[in-house]
């Protein structure tokens, strides 16, 4: 099973068919080969195996990120 965390698009490089994204504070590159149309800067995408699978609505992305942040916080409390 794969858990895709919404990532915010920071920049787009159409020459390399890639984007730079922020995923929970970590920046990385992802490839656009599987999308028909590139996302816009500031939009949210889901990535699997370093490829953008789809774009998503900002409200849905923010809701998902809130849940992930709560999970991370709860896991941190269990480790203490």
mmJSON file of the N, C-alpha and C atoms, coordinates in Angstrom:
{"data_MODEL":{"atom_site":{
"group_PDB":["ATOM","ATOM","ATOM","ATOM","ATOM","ATOM","ATOM","ATOM","ATOM","ATOM","ATOM","ATOM","ATOM","ATOM","ATOM","ATOM","ATOM","ATOM","ATOM","ATOM","ATOM","ATOM","ATOM","ATOM","ATOM","ATOM","ATOM","ATOM","ATOM","ATOM","ATOM","ATOM","ATOM","ATOM","ATOM","ATOM","ATOM","ATOM","ATOM","ATOM","ATOM","ATOM","ATOM","ATOM","ATOM","ATOM","ATOM","ATOM","ATOM","ATOM","ATOM","ATOM","ATOM","ATOM","ATOM","ATOM","ATOM","ATOM","ATOM","ATOM","ATOM","ATOM","ATOM","ATOM","ATOM","ATOM","ATOM","ATOM","ATOM","ATOM","ATOM","ATOM","ATOM","ATOM","ATOM","ATOM","ATOM","ATOM","ATOM","ATOM","ATOM","ATOM","ATOM","ATOM","ATOM","ATOM","ATOM","ATOM","ATOM","ATOM","ATOM","ATOM","ATOM","ATOM","ATOM","ATOM","ATOM","ATOM","ATOM","ATOM","ATOM","ATOM","ATOM","ATOM","ATOM","ATOM","ATOM","ATOM","ATOM","ATOM","ATOM","ATOM","ATOM","ATOM","ATOM","ATOM","ATOM","ATOM","ATOM","ATOM","ATOM","ATOM","ATOM","ATOM","ATOM","ATOM","ATOM","ATOM","ATOM","ATOM","ATOM","ATOM","ATOM","ATOM","ATOM","ATOM","ATOM","ATOM","ATOM","ATOM","ATOM","ATOM","ATOM","ATOM","ATOM","ATOM","ATOM","ATOM","ATOM","ATOM","ATOM","ATOM","ATOM","ATOM","ATOM","ATOM","ATOM","ATOM","ATOM","ATOM","ATOM","ATOM","ATOM","ATOM","ATOM","ATOM","ATOM","ATOM","ATOM","ATOM","ATOM","ATOM","ATOM","ATOM","ATOM","ATOM","ATOM","ATOM","ATOM","ATOM","ATOM","ATOM","ATOM","ATOM","ATOM","ATOM","ATOM","ATOM","ATOM","ATOM","ATOM","ATOM","ATOM","ATOM","ATOM","ATOM","ATOM","ATOM","ATOM","ATOM","ATOM","ATOM","ATOM","ATOM","ATOM","ATOM","ATOM","ATOM","ATOM","ATOM","ATOM","ATOM","ATOM","ATOM","ATOM","ATOM","ATOM","ATOM","ATOM","ATOM","ATOM","ATOM","ATOM","ATOM","ATOM","ATOM","ATOM","ATOM","ATOM","ATOM","ATOM","ATOM","ATOM","ATOM","ATOM","ATOM","ATOM","ATOM","ATOM","ATOM"],
"id":[1,2,3,4,5,6,7,8,9,10,11,12,13,14,15,16,17,18,19,20,21,22,23,24,25,26,27,28,29,30,31,32,33,34,35,36,37,38,39,40,41,42,43,44,45,46,47,48,49,50,51,52,53,54,55,56,57,58,59,60,61,62,63,64,65,66,67,68,69,70,71,72,73,74,75,76,77,78,79,80,81,82,83,84,85,86,87,88,89,90,91,92,93,94,95,96,97,98,99,100,101,102,103,104,105,106,107,108,109,110,111,112,113,114,115,116,117,118,119,120,121,122,123,124,125,126,127,128,129,130,131,132,133,134,135,136,137,138,139,140,141,142,143,144,145,146,147,148,149,150,151,152,153,154,155,156,157,158,159,160,161,162,163,164,165,166,167,168,169,170,171,172,173,174,175,176,177,178,179,180,181,182,183,184,185,186,187,188,189,190,191,192,193,194,195,196,197,198,199,200,201,202,203,204,205,206,207,208,209,210,211,212,213,214,215,216,217,218,219,220,221,222,223,224,225,226,227,228,229,230,231,232,233,234,235,236,237,238,239,240],
"type_symbol":["N","C","C","N","C","C","N","C","C","N","C","C","N","C","C","N","C","C","N","C","C","N","C","C","N","C","C","N","C","C","N","C","C","N","C","C","N","C","C","N","C","C","N","C","C","N","C","C","N","C","C","N","C","C","N","C","C","N","C","C","N","C","C","N","C","C","N","C","C","N","C","C","N","C","C","N","C","C","N","C","C","N","C","C","N","C","C","N","C","C","N","C","C","N","C","C","N","C","C","N","C","C","N","C","C","N","C","C","N","C","C","N","C","C","N","C","C","N","C","C","N","C","C","N","C","C","N","C","C","N","C","C","N","C","C","N","C","C","N","C","C","N","C","C","N","C","C","N","C","C","N","C","C","N","C","C","N","C","C","N","C","C","N","C","C","N","C","C","N","C","C","N","C","C","N","C","C","N","C","C","N","C","C","N","C","C","N","C","C","N","C","C","N","C","C","N","C","C","N","C","C","N","C","C","N","C","C","N","C","C","N","C","C","N","C","C","N","C","C","N","C","C","N","C","C","N","C","C","N","C","C","N","C","C","N","C","C","N","C","C"],
"label_atom_id":["N","CA","C","N","CA","C","N","CA","C","N","CA","C","N","CA","C","N","CA","C","N","CA","C","N","CA","C","N","CA","C","N","CA","C","N","CA","C","N","CA","C","N","CA","C","N","CA","C","N","CA","C","N","CA","C","N","CA","C","N","CA","C","N","CA","C","N","CA","C","N","CA","C","N","CA","C","N","CA","C","N","CA","C","N","CA","C","N","CA","C","N","CA","C","N","CA","C","N","CA","C","N","CA","C","N","CA","C","N","CA","C","N","CA","C","N","CA","C","N","CA","C","N","CA","C","N","CA","C","N","CA","C","N","CA","C","N","CA","C","N","CA","C","N","CA","C","N","CA","C","N","CA","C","N","CA","C","N","CA","C","N","CA","C","N","CA","C","N","CA","C","N","CA","C","N","CA","C","N","CA","C","N","CA","C","N","CA","C","N","CA","C","N","CA","C","N","CA","C","N","CA","C","N","CA","C","N","CA","C","N","CA","C","N","CA","C","N","CA","C","N","CA","C","N","CA","C","N","CA","C","N","CA","C","N","CA","C","N","CA","C","N","CA","C","N","CA","C","N","CA","C","N","CA","C","N","CA","C","N","CA","C","N","CA","C","N","CA","C","N","CA","C","N","CA","C","N","CA","C"],
"label_alt_id":[null,null,null,null,null,null,null,null,null,null,null,null,null,null,null,null,null,null,null,null,null,null,null,null,null,null,null,null,null,null,null,null,null,null,null,null,null,null,null,null,null,null,null,null,null,null,null,null,null,null,null,null,null,null,null,null,null,null,null,null,null,null,null,null,null,null,null,null,null,null,null,null,null,null,null,null,null,null,null,null,null,null,null,null,null,null,null,null,null,null,null,null,null,null,null,null,null,null,null,null,null,null,null,null,null,null,null,null,null,null,null,null,null,null,null,null,null,null,null,null,null,null,null,null,null,null,null,null,null,null,null,null,null,null,null,null,null,null,null,null,null,null,null,null,null,null,null,null,null,null,null,null,null,null,null,null,null,null,null,null,null,null,null,null,null,null,null,null,null,null,null,null,null,null,null,null,null,null,null,null,null,null,null,null,null,null,null,null,null,null,null,null,null,null,null,null,null,null,null,null,null,null,null,null,null,null,null,null,null,null,null,null,null,null,null,null,null,null,null,null,null,null,null,null,null,null,null,null,null,null,null,null,null,null,null,null,null,null,null,null],
"label_comp_id":["UNK","UNK","UNK","UNK","UNK","UNK","UNK","UNK","UNK","UNK","UNK","UNK","UNK","UNK","UNK","UNK","UNK","UNK","UNK","UNK","UNK","UNK","UNK","UNK","UNK","UNK","UNK","UNK","UNK","UNK","UNK","UNK","UNK","UNK","UNK","UNK","UNK","UNK","UNK","UNK","UNK","UNK","UNK","UNK","UNK","UNK","UNK","UNK","UNK","UNK","UNK","UNK","UNK","UNK","UNK","UNK","UNK","UNK","UNK","UNK","UNK","UNK","UNK","UNK","UNK","UNK","UNK","UNK","UNK","UNK","UNK","UNK","UNK","UNK","UNK","UNK","UNK","UNK","UNK","UNK","UNK","UNK","UNK","UNK","UNK","UNK","UNK","UNK","UNK","UNK","UNK","UNK","UNK","UNK","UNK","UNK","UNK","UNK","UNK","UNK","UNK","UNK","UNK","UNK","UNK","UNK","UNK","UNK","UNK","UNK","UNK","UNK","UNK","UNK","UNK","UNK","UNK","UNK","UNK","UNK","UNK","UNK","UNK","UNK","UNK","UNK","UNK","UNK","UNK","UNK","UNK","UNK","UNK","UNK","UNK","UNK","UNK","UNK","UNK","UNK","UNK","UNK","UNK","UNK","UNK","UNK","UNK","UNK","UNK","UNK","UNK","UNK","UNK","UNK","UNK","UNK","UNK","UNK","UNK","UNK","UNK","UNK","UNK","UNK","UNK","UNK","UNK","UNK","UNK","UNK","UNK","UNK","UNK","UNK","UNK","UNK","UNK","UNK","UNK","UNK","UNK","UNK","UNK","UNK","UNK","UNK","UNK","UNK","UNK","UNK","UNK","UNK","UNK","UNK","UNK","UNK","UNK","UNK","UNK","UNK","UNK","UNK","UNK","UNK","UNK","UNK","UNK","UNK","UNK","UNK","UNK","UNK","UNK","UNK","UNK","UNK","UNK","UNK","UNK","UNK","UNK","UNK","UNK","UNK","UNK","UNK","UNK","UNK","UNK","UNK","UNK","UNK","UNK","UNK","UNK","UNK","UNK","UNK","UNK","UNK"],
"label_asym_id":["A","A","A","A","A","A","A","A","A","A","A","A","A","A","A","A","A","A","A","A","A","A","A","A","A","A","A","A","A","A","A","A","A","A","A","A","A","A","A","A","A","A","A","A","A","A","A","A","A","A","A","A","A","A","A","A","A","A","A","A","A","A","A","A","A","A","A","A","A","A","A","A","A","A","A","A","A","A","A","A","A","A","A","A","A","A","A","A","A","A","A","A","A","A","A","A","A","A","A","A","A","A","A","A","A","A","A","A","A","A","A","A","A","A","A","A","A","A","A","A","A","A","A","A","A","A","A","A","A","A","A","A","A","A","A","A","A","A","A","A","A","A","A","A","A","A","A","A","A","A","A","A","A","A","A","A","A","A","A","A","A","A","A","A","A","A","A","A","A","A","A","A","A","A","A","A","A","A","A","A","A","A","A","A","A","A","A","A","A","A","A","A","A","A","A","A","A","A","A","A","A","A","A","A","A","A","A","A","A","A","A","A","A","A","A","A","A","A","A","A","A","A","A","A","A","A","A","A","A","A","A","A","A","A","A","A","A","A","A","A"],
"label_entity_id":["1","1","1","1","1","1","1","1","1","1","1","1","1","1","1","1","1","1","1","1","1","1","1","1","1","1","1","1","1","1","1","1","1","1","1","1","1","1","1","1","1","1","1","1","1","1","1","1","1","1","1","1","1","1","1","1","1","1","1","1","1","1","1","1","1","1","1","1","1","1","1","1","1","1","1","1","1","1","1","1","1","1","1","1","1","1","1","1","1","1","1","1","1","1","1","1","1","1","1","1","1","1","1","1","1","1","1","1","1","1","1","1","1","1","1","1","1","1","1","1","1","1","1","1","1","1","1","1","1","1","1","1","1","1","1","1","1","1","1","1","1","1","1","1","1","1","1","1","1","1","1","1","1","1","1","1","1","1","1","1","1","1","1","1","1","1","1","1","1","1","1","1","1","1","1","1","1","1","1","1","1","1","1","1","1","1","1","1","1","1","1","1","1","1","1","1","1","1","1","1","1","1","1","1","1","1","1","1","1","1","1","1","1","1","1","1","1","1","1","1","1","1","1","1","1","1","1","1","1","1","1","1","1","1","1","1","1","1","1","1"],
"label_seq_id":[1,1,1,2,2,2,3,3,3,4,4,4,5,5,5,6,6,6,7,7,7,8,8,8,9,9,9,10,10,10,11,11,11,12,12,12,13,13,13,14,14,14,15,15,15,16,16,16,17,17,17,18,18,18,19,19,19,20,20,20,21,21,21,22,22,22,23,23,23,24,24,24,25,25,25,26,26,26,27,27,27,28,28,28,29,29,29,30,30,30,31,31,31,32,32,32,33,33,33,34,34,34,35,35,35,36,36,36,37,37,37,38,38,38,39,39,39,40,40,40,41,41,41,42,42,42,43,43,43,44,44,44,45,45,45,46,46,46,47,47,47,48,48,48,49,49,49,50,50,50,51,51,51,52,52,52,53,53,53,54,54,54,55,55,55,56,56,56,57,57,57,58,58,58,59,59,59,60,60,60,61,61,61,62,62,62,63,63,63,64,64,64,65,65,65,66,66,66,67,67,67,68,68,68,69,69,69,70,70,70,71,71,71,72,72,72,73,73,73,74,74,74,75,75,75,76,76,76,77,77,77,78,78,78,79,79,79,80,80,80],
"pdbx_PDB_ins_code":[null,null,null,null,null,null,null,null,null,null,null,null,null,null,null,null,null,null,null,null,null,null,null,null,null,null,null,null,null,null,null,null,null,null,null,null,null,null,null,null,null,null,null,null,null,null,null,null,null,null,null,null,null,null,null,null,null,null,null,null,null,null,null,null,null,null,null,null,null,null,null,null,null,null,null,null,null,null,null,null,null,null,null,null,null,null,null,null,null,null,null,null,null,null,null,null,null,null,null,null,null,null,null,null,null,null,null,null,null,null,null,null,null,null,null,null,null,null,null,null,null,null,null,null,null,null,null,null,null,null,null,null,null,null,null,null,null,null,null,null,null,null,null,null,null,null,null,null,null,null,null,null,null,null,null,null,null,null,null,null,null,null,null,null,null,null,null,null,null,null,null,null,null,null,null,null,null,null,null,null,null,null,null,null,null,null,null,null,null,null,null,null,null,null,null,null,null,null,null,null,null,null,null,null,null,null,null,null,null,null,null,null,null,null,null,null,null,null,null,null,null,null,null,null,null,null,null,null,null,null,null,null,null,null,null,null,null,null,null,null],
"Cartn_x":[0.836,0.0,0.884,0.434,1.163,0.323,0.97,0.289,0.875,0.067,0.516,0.177,1.181,1.007,0.931,-0.062,-0.147,1.128,1.577,2.783,2.444,2.972,2.696,3.744,3.275,4.168,4.859,6.194,6.988,7.48,7.861,8.345,8.143,8.152,7.93,9.068,9.614,10.673,10.19,9.553,8.999,10.083,11.293,12.396,12.778,12.702,13.014,11.761,10.589,9.307,9.202,9.557,9.564,9.092,8.805,8.429,9.219,9.328,9.895,8.715,8.637,7.514,7.994,7.079,7.298,6.333,6.894,6.101,6.422,5.516,5.704,7.06,7.43,8.664,9.894,9.779,10.899,10.709,11.749,11.658,12.269,11.624,12.139,11.584,12.147,11.719,10.804,9.853,8.972,8.762,8.572,8.427,6.966,6.743,5.402,4.955,5.696,5.436,4.034,3.384,2.087,0.891,1.154,0.066,-0.087,-1.327,-1.583,-1.226,-1.614,-1.365,-0.567,0.466,1.245,0.415,0.689,-0.023,0.463,-0.231,0.174,1.011,1.873,2.634,1.642,1.843,0.954,-0.134,-0.318,-1.33,-0.748,-1.59,-1.179,-1.287,-0.328,-0.284,-0.043,-0.363,-0.036,1.045,2.062,3.23,3.374,3.702,4.009,5.237,6.211,7.451,8.079,8.052,8.662,7.935,6.731,5.935,4.651,4.303,3.045,1.913,1.02,-0.101,-1.338,-1.545,-2.718,-2.582,-3.353,-3.471,-4.698,-4.759,-5.898,-6.348,-7.565,-8.131,-7.39,-7.157,-6.419,-7.1,-8.417,-9.136,-8.911,-8.955,-8.72,-7.281,-6.349,-4.936,-4.685,-5.232,-5.027,-5.658,-6.815,-7.461,-6.579,-6.053,-5.173,-3.903,-3.312,-2.089,-2.333,-3.502,-3.86,-3.883,-4.475,-4.532,-3.13,-2.283,-0.911,-0.148,-0.314,0.368,-0.084,-1.381,-1.894,-1.309,-1.222,-0.624,0.84,1.57,2.992,3.127,2.279,2.332,2.012,0.985,0.62,1.717,2.368,3.451,4.63,4.901,5.991,5.72,4.464,4.108,4.279,4.008,4.17,5.626,6.523,7.948,8.561,7.914,8.462,8.347],
"Cartn_y":[-1.173,0.0,1.24,2.243,3.501,4.614,5.476,6.641,7.858,8.551,9.752,10.976,11.763,12.976,14.151,15.01,16.157,16.995,17.406,18.214,19.496,20.616,21.916,22.213,22.621,22.928,24.262,24.233,25.436,26.046,25.197,25.676,24.591,25.022,24.113,24.272,23.141,23.135,22.287,22.938,22.2,21.624,22.212,21.66,20.259,20.042,18.733,17.951,18.512,17.871,17.488,18.457,18.186,19.407,19.168,20.246,20.09,21.173,21.172,21.324,20.464,20.484,20.537,20.915,20.863,19.829,18.828,17.785,17.804,18.345,18.451,19.058,20.133,20.841,20.328,19.238,18.689,19.01,19.571,19.89,18.775,18.494,17.472,17.704,16.967,17.053,15.88,16.122,15.056,15.238,14.127,14.134,14.274,14.923,15.208,14.298,13.273,12.433,11.824,11.644,10.97,11.922,13.233,14.222,14.772,15.017,15.637,17.124,17.807,19.242,19.48,20.317,20.589,21.34,21.123,21.859,23.302,24.12,25.512,25.642,26.63,26.921,27.26,26.672,26.885,25.838,25.025,23.966,22.756,21.774,20.569,19.355,18.45,17.232,16.025,14.852,13.588,12.907,12.389,11.802,10.351,9.493,8.094,7.717,7.138,6.697,7.83,9.03,10.226,10.784,10.289,10.798,11.423,12.596,13.227,12.404,11.941,11.112,11.955,13.001,13.852,15.136,16.132,17.36,17.203,18.009,17.919,19.31,19.369,20.631,21.069,22.367,22.889,22.527,22.649,22.339,20.887,19.97,18.552,18.321,18.998,18.857,19.348,20.504,21.06,20.183,19.609,18.685,17.45,16.902,15.723,16.06,17.213,17.608,17.783,18.299,18.452,17.087,16.097,14.739,14.166,14.338,13.83,14.486,15.803,16.502,15.96,15.676,15.103,13.715,12.907,11.567,11.653,12.562,12.727,13.173,14.099,14.573,13.434,12.641,11.527,10.462,10.204,9.219,9.72,11.022,11.604,11.479,11.657,11.545,10.107,9.119,7.719,7.349,7.997,7.707,8.316,9.306,10.01,9.164],
"Cartn_z":[0.0,0.0,0.0,-0.696,-0.795,-0.192,0.562,1.117,0.418,-0.353,-1.047,-0.206,0.075,0.861,-0.114,0.016,-0.887,-0.832,-2.004,-2.134,-2.869,-2.382,-2.992,-4.071,-5.237,-6.364,-6.109,-6.121,-5.898,-7.197,-8.15,-9.447,-10.492,-11.743,-12.862,-13.86,-14.322,-15.333,-16.508,-17.474,-18.606,-19.516,-19.491,-20.288,-19.811,-18.496,-17.91,-17.557,-17.883,-17.59,-16.109,-15.254,-13.816,-13.044,-11.783,-10.866,-9.574,-8.85,-7.507,-6.558,-5.538,-4.616,-3.169,-2.3,-0.859,-0.291,0.389,1.035,2.519,3.311,4.762,5.126,4.421,4.718,3.994,3.26,2.502,1.022,0.409,-1.012,-1.837,-2.992,-3.895,-5.285,-6.224,-7.615,-7.936,-8.819,-9.29,-10.791,-11.482,-12.938,-13.35,-14.484,-14.978,-16.117,-16.423,-17.594,-17.636,-16.509,-16.474,-16.505,-16.514,-16.552,-17.961,-18.355,-19.652,-19.62,-18.537,-18.392,-17.119,-17.187,-15.972,-14.941,-13.659,-12.606,-12.566,-11.819,-11.633,-10.365,-10.343,-9.127,-8.016,-6.856,-5.716,-5.593,-6.641,-6.561,-5.832,-5.568,-4.851,-5.764,-5.603,-6.405,-5.513,-6.054,-5.397,-6.226,-5.545,-6.204,-5.773,-6.732,-6.453,-7.27,-6.621,-7.272,-8.083,-7.529,-8.092,-9.328,-9.615,-10.721,-10.176,-10.708,-10.328,-10.922,-10.065,-10.508,-10.809,-10.007,-10.218,-9.435,-9.85,-9.073,-8.17,-7.133,-6.227,-5.789,-5.337,-4.852,-3.589,-3.456,-2.308,-0.989,-0.909,0.34,0.746,-0.211,0.078,0.522,-0.142,0.212,1.637,1.971,3.314,4.388,4.093,5.036,5.261,4.18,4.291,5.064,4.769,5.47,6.961,7.314,8.728,9.417,8.761,9.317,9.459,8.436,8.522,9.665,9.832,10.924,12.283,12.428,13.675,13.914,12.864,12.993,13.418,12.805,13.144,14.597,15.014,16.398,17.372,17.076,17.947,17.995,16.864,16.839,17.673,17.596,18.387,19.87,20.271,21.692,22.166,21.314,21.688,21.891,21.146,21.247,22.501,23.087,24.258,25.502],
"occupancy":[1.0,1.0,1.0,1.0,1.0,1.0,1.0,1.0,1.0,1.0,1.0,1.0,1.0,1.0,1.0,1.0,1.0,1.0,1.0,1.0,1.0,1.0,1.0,1.0,1.0,1.0,1.0,1.0,1.0,1.0,1.0,1.0,1.0,1.0,1.0,1.0,1.0,1.0,1.0,1.0,1.0,1.0,1.0,1.0,1.0,1.0,1.0,1.0,1.0,1.0,1.0,1.0,1.0,1.0,1.0,1.0,1.0,1.0,1.0,1.0,1.0,1.0,1.0,1.0,1.0,1.0,1.0,1.0,1.0,1.0,1.0,1.0,1.0,1.0,1.0,1.0,1.0,1.0,1.0,1.0,1.0,1.0,1.0,1.0,1.0,1.0,1.0,1.0,1.0,1.0,1.0,1.0,1.0,1.0,1.0,1.0,1.0,1.0,1.0,1.0,1.0,1.0,1.0,1.0,1.0,1.0,1.0,1.0,1.0,1.0,1.0,1.0,1.0,1.0,1.0,1.0,1.0,1.0,1.0,1.0,1.0,1.0,1.0,1.0,1.0,1.0,1.0,1.0,1.0,1.0,1.0,1.0,1.0,1.0,1.0,1.0,1.0,1.0,1.0,1.0,1.0,1.0,1.0,1.0,1.0,1.0,1.0,1.0,1.0,1.0,1.0,1.0,1.0,1.0,1.0,1.0,1.0,1.0,1.0,1.0,1.0,1.0,1.0,1.0,1.0,1.0,1.0,1.0,1.0,1.0,1.0,1.0,1.0,1.0,1.0,1.0,1.0,1.0,1.0,1.0,1.0,1.0,1.0,1.0,1.0,1.0,1.0,1.0,1.0,1.0,1.0,1.0,1.0,1.0,1.0,1.0,1.0,1.0,1.0,1.0,1.0,1.0,1.0,1.0,1.0,1.0,1.0,1.0,1.0,1.0,1.0,1.0,1.0,1.0,1.0,1.0,1.0,1.0,1.0,1.0,1.0,1.0,1.0,1.0,1.0,1.0,1.0,1.0,1.0,1.0,1.0,1.0,1.0,1.0,1.0,1.0,1.0,1.0,1.0,1.0],
"B_iso_or_equiv":[0.0,0.0,0.0,0.0,0.0,0.0,0.0,0.0,0.0,0.0,0.0,0.0,0.0,0.0,0.0,0.0,0.0,0.0,0.0,0.0,0.0,0.0,0.0,0.0,0.0,0.0,0.0,0.0,0.0,0.0,0.0,0.0,0.0,0.0,0.0,0.0,0.0,0.0,0.0,0.0,0.0,0.0,0.0,0.0,0.0,0.0,0.0,0.0,0.0,0.0,0.0,0.0,0.0,0.0,0.0,0.0,0.0,0.0,0.0,0.0,0.0,0.0,0.0,0.0,0.0,0.0,0.0,0.0,0.0,0.0,0.0,0.0,0.0,0.0,0.0,0.0,0.0,0.0,0.0,0.0,0.0,0.0,0.0,0.0,0.0,0.0,0.0,0.0,0.0,0.0,0.0,0.0,0.0,0.0,0.0,0.0,0.0,0.0,0.0,0.0,0.0,0.0,0.0,0.0,0.0,0.0,0.0,0.0,0.0,0.0,0.0,0.0,0.0,0.0,0.0,0.0,0.0,0.0,0.0,0.0,0.0,0.0,0.0,0.0,0.0,0.0,0.0,0.0,0.0,0.0,0.0,0.0,0.0,0.0,0.0,0.0,0.0,0.0,0.0,0.0,0.0,0.0,0.0,0.0,0.0,0.0,0.0,0.0,0.0,0.0,0.0,0.0,0.0,0.0,0.0,0.0,0.0,0.0,0.0,0.0,0.0,0.0,0.0,0.0,0.0,0.0,0.0,0.0,0.0,0.0,0.0,0.0,0.0,0.0,0.0,0.0,0.0,0.0,0.0,0.0,0.0,0.0,0.0,0.0,0.0,0.0,0.0,0.0,0.0,0.0,0.0,0.0,0.0,0.0,0.0,0.0,0.0,0.0,0.0,0.0,0.0,0.0,0.0,0.0,0.0,0.0,0.0,0.0,0.0,0.0,0.0,0.0,0.0,0.0,0.0,0.0,0.0,0.0,0.0,0.0,0.0,0.0,0.0,0.0,0.0,0.0,0.0,0.0,0.0,0.0,0.0,0.0,0.0,0.0,0.0,0.0,0.0,0.0,0.0,0.0],
"pdbx_formal_charge":[null,null,null,null,null,null,null,null,null,null,null,null,null,null,null,null,null,null,null,null,null,null,null,null,null,null,null,null,null,null,null,null,null,null,null,null,null,null,null,null,null,null,null,null,null,null,null,null,null,null,null,null,null,null,null,null,null,null,null,null,null,null,null,null,null,null,null,null,null,null,null,null,null,null,null,null,null,null,null,null,null,null,null,null,null,null,null,null,null,null,null,null,null,null,null,null,null,null,null,null,null,null,null,null,null,null,null,null,null,null,null,null,null,null,null,null,null,null,null,null,null,null,null,null,null,null,null,null,null,null,null,null,null,null,null,null,null,null,null,null,null,null,null,null,null,null,null,null,null,null,null,null,null,null,null,null,null,null,null,null,null,null,null,null,null,null,null,null,null,null,null,null,null,null,null,null,null,null,null,null,null,null,null,null,null,null,null,null,null,null,null,null,null,null,null,null,null,null,null,null,null,null,null,null,null,null,null,null,null,null,null,null,null,null,null,null,null,null,null,null,null,null,null,null,null,null,null,null,null,null,null,null,null,null,null,null,null,null,null,null],
"auth_seq_id":[1,1,1,2,2,2,3,3,3,4,4,4,5,5,5,6,6,6,7,7,7,8,8,8,9,9,9,10,10,10,11,11,11,12,12,12,13,13,13,14,14,14,15,15,15,16,16,16,17,17,17,18,18,18,19,19,19,20,20,20,21,21,21,22,22,22,23,23,23,24,24,24,25,25,25,26,26,26,27,27,27,28,28,28,29,29,29,30,30,30,31,31,31,32,32,32,33,33,33,34,34,34,35,35,35,36,36,36,37,37,37,38,38,38,39,39,39,40,40,40,41,41,41,42,42,42,43,43,43,44,44,44,45,45,45,46,46,46,47,47,47,48,48,48,49,49,49,50,50,50,51,51,51,52,52,52,53,53,53,54,54,54,55,55,55,56,56,56,57,57,57,58,58,58,59,59,59,60,60,60,61,61,61,62,62,62,63,63,63,64,64,64,65,65,65,66,66,66,67,67,67,68,68,68,69,69,69,70,70,70,71,71,71,72,72,72,73,73,73,74,74,74,75,75,75,76,76,76,77,77,77,78,78,78,79,79,79,80,80,80],
"auth_comp_id":["UNK","UNK","UNK","UNK","UNK","UNK","UNK","UNK","UNK","UNK","UNK","UNK","UNK","UNK","UNK","UNK","UNK","UNK","UNK","UNK","UNK","UNK","UNK","UNK","UNK","UNK","UNK","UNK","UNK","UNK","UNK","UNK","UNK","UNK","UNK","UNK","UNK","UNK","UNK","UNK","UNK","UNK","UNK","UNK","UNK","UNK","UNK","UNK","UNK","UNK","UNK","UNK","UNK","UNK","UNK","UNK","UNK","UNK","UNK","UNK","UNK","UNK","UNK","UNK","UNK","UNK","UNK","UNK","UNK","UNK","UNK","UNK","UNK","UNK","UNK","UNK","UNK","UNK","UNK","UNK","UNK","UNK","UNK","UNK","UNK","UNK","UNK","UNK","UNK","UNK","UNK","UNK","UNK","UNK","UNK","UNK","UNK","UNK","UNK","UNK","UNK","UNK","UNK","UNK","UNK","UNK","UNK","UNK","UNK","UNK","UNK","UNK","UNK","UNK","UNK","UNK","UNK","UNK","UNK","UNK","UNK","UNK","UNK","UNK","UNK","UNK","UNK","UNK","UNK","UNK","UNK","UNK","UNK","UNK","UNK","UNK","UNK","UNK","UNK","UNK","UNK","UNK","UNK","UNK","UNK","UNK","UNK","UNK","UNK","UNK","UNK","UNK","UNK","UNK","UNK","UNK","UNK","UNK","UNK","UNK","UNK","UNK","UNK","UNK","UNK","UNK","UNK","UNK","UNK","UNK","UNK","UNK","UNK","UNK","UNK","UNK","UNK","UNK","UNK","UNK","UNK","UNK","UNK","UNK","UNK","UNK","UNK","UNK","UNK","UNK","UNK","UNK","UNK","UNK","UNK","UNK","UNK","UNK","UNK","UNK","UNK","UNK","UNK","UNK","UNK","UNK","UNK","UNK","UNK","UNK","UNK","UNK","UNK","UNK","UNK","UNK","UNK","UNK","UNK","UNK","UNK","UNK","UNK","UNK","UNK","UNK","UNK","UNK","UNK","UNK","UNK","UNK","UNK","UNK","UNK","UNK","UNK","UNK","UNK","UNK"],
"auth_asym_id":["A","A","A","A","A","A","A","A","A","A","A","A","A","A","A","A","A","A","A","A","A","A","A","A","A","A","A","A","A","A","A","A","A","A","A","A","A","A","A","A","A","A","A","A","A","A","A","A","A","A","A","A","A","A","A","A","A","A","A","A","A","A","A","A","A","A","A","A","A","A","A","A","A","A","A","A","A","A","A","A","A","A","A","A","A","A","A","A","A","A","A","A","A","A","A","A","A","A","A","A","A","A","A","A","A","A","A","A","A","A","A","A","A","A","A","A","A","A","A","A","A","A","A","A","A","A","A","A","A","A","A","A","A","A","A","A","A","A","A","A","A","A","A","A","A","A","A","A","A","A","A","A","A","A","A","A","A","A","A","A","A","A","A","A","A","A","A","A","A","A","A","A","A","A","A","A","A","A","A","A","A","A","A","A","A","A","A","A","A","A","A","A","A","A","A","A","A","A","A","A","A","A","A","A","A","A","A","A","A","A","A","A","A","A","A","A","A","A","A","A","A","A","A","A","A","A","A","A","A","A","A","A","A","A","A","A","A","A","A","A"],
"auth_atom_id":["N","CA","C","N","CA","C","N","CA","C","N","CA","C","N","CA","C","N","CA","C","N","CA","C","N","CA","C","N","CA","C","N","CA","C","N","CA","C","N","CA","C","N","CA","C","N","CA","C","N","CA","C","N","CA","C","N","CA","C","N","CA","C","N","CA","C","N","CA","C","N","CA","C","N","CA","C","N","CA","C","N","CA","C","N","CA","C","N","CA","C","N","CA","C","N","CA","C","N","CA","C","N","CA","C","N","CA","C","N","CA","C","N","CA","C","N","CA","C","N","CA","C","N","CA","C","N","CA","C","N","CA","C","N","CA","C","N","CA","C","N","CA","C","N","CA","C","N","CA","C","N","CA","C","N","CA","C","N","CA","C","N","CA","C","N","CA","C","N","CA","C","N","CA","C","N","CA","C","N","CA","C","N","CA","C","N","CA","C","N","CA","C","N","CA","C","N","CA","C","N","CA","C","N","CA","C","N","CA","C","N","CA","C","N","CA","C","N","CA","C","N","CA","C","N","CA","C","N","CA","C","N","CA","C","N","CA","C","N","CA","C","N","CA","C","N","CA","C","N","CA","C","N","CA","C","N","CA","C","N","CA","C","N","CA","C","N","CA","C","N","CA","C","N","CA","C","N","CA","C"],
"pdbx_PDB_model_num":[1,1,1,1,1,1,1,1,1,1,1,1,1,1,1,1,1,1,1,1,1,1,1,1,1,1,1,1,1,1,1,1,1,1,1,1,1,1,1,1,1,1,1,1,1,1,1,1,1,1,1,1,1,1,1,1,1,1,1,1,1,1,1,1,1,1,1,1,1,1,1,1,1,1,1,1,1,1,1,1,1,1,1,1,1,1,1,1,1,1,1,1,1,1,1,1,1,1,1,1,1,1,1,1,1,1,1,1,1,1,1,1,1,1,1,1,1,1,1,1,1,1,1,1,1,1,1,1,1,1,1,1,1,1,1,1,1,1,1,1,1,1,1,1,1,1,1,1,1,1,1,1,1,1,1,1,1,1,1,1,1,1,1,1,1,1,1,1,1,1,1,1,1,1,1,1,1,1,1,1,1,1,1,1,1,1,1,1,1,1,1,1,1,1,1,1,1,1,1,1,1,1,1,1,1,1,1,1,1,1,1,1,1,1,1,1,1,1,1,1,1,1,1,1,1,1,1,1,1,1,1,1,1,1,1,1,1,1,1,1]
}}}
